[in-house]
């Protein structure tokens, strides 16, 4: 019969695997920096994808809604 340490170790492995999977899904769906804001098309400094949090939130909401729509 497993003891408390075995149960905790197994739970930790499960939680770690779920966190890694979630991070991979997030990074796969994130836009790649292209020099312009993905929401408002403003020019950006190198490495940025959005000009501010509002643009990022608007873009994410629009993408979620597109995924929910039936086409």
Beta strands, then each sheet from edge to edge (+ up, - down):
end
